[in-house]
Amino acid sequence: MLLALVLTAAEVLARMQAAYDATDDLKASFKQTWENPAYGQTRVAYGYVYLRKPGRMRWNYLKPDKKSLVSDGKTLWVYEEEDAQIFRQDVRDAGMPAAVAFLGGGRKLADDFDATIDAASTLGGPGRIVVKLAPKVPTAQFRNLVFVVDDVEFLVRESVVVDHQGAENHLAFTGIERNTRIPDAKFRFVPPAGVPVLDPKSVLPQAP
């Protein structure tokens, strides 16, 4: 955490922004932990994520339930295999969280957030910098956002979204690979025959 004491929050954001500006696509494994202390609930899920500019993404949940979230930048599809149902929504109406939009190359963090270095955080570890982000304009989606970035490439290794009730949505990324030329087909979704397409719902990325 020594570098966190040298760099200002603005400098960390600038280095993060430069790293993702130079990233055309990204893939990684993820672990998602959702905790709601008010109800004593914790849920954990695992899967793979693929991101490609502009605004394309695929989140493949493998366990405990199989689920896919796929967007070609225009339409967002959610396929819940266990329940045999599909949700479709225009990306403009999906209200994607800033964390997801930033990773996909759609936002400038410094425009949307006031940032501070959280040197006392229990997240991360050696070689990690924890940045706490407060939205400049209050939003109903979340109270604040935390990014854990490495101090070499300045890539996001963990993100935490904290909502107004104190629930935390924690994503930890491993095996990150950039600029591997992920094909267009990865971001196309064709509904399986016989599976109903239902009205949209808020889906990105919620409790597993």
Salt bridges, closest charged atoms under 4 A:
ASP21 OD1 - LYS108 NZ 3.34
GLU80 OE2 - LYS201 NZ 2.98
ASP90 OD2 - ARG92 NH2 2.95
ASP112 OD2 - ARG107 NE 2.81
ASP150 OD2 - ARG157 NE 2.93
GLU153 OE1 - ARG157 NH2 3.12
GLU153 OE2 - ARG178 NH2 3.65
GLU158 OE1 - HIS170 NE2 2.71
ASP184 OD1 - ARG52 NH1 2.52
ASP184 OD1 - ARG56 NH1 3.00
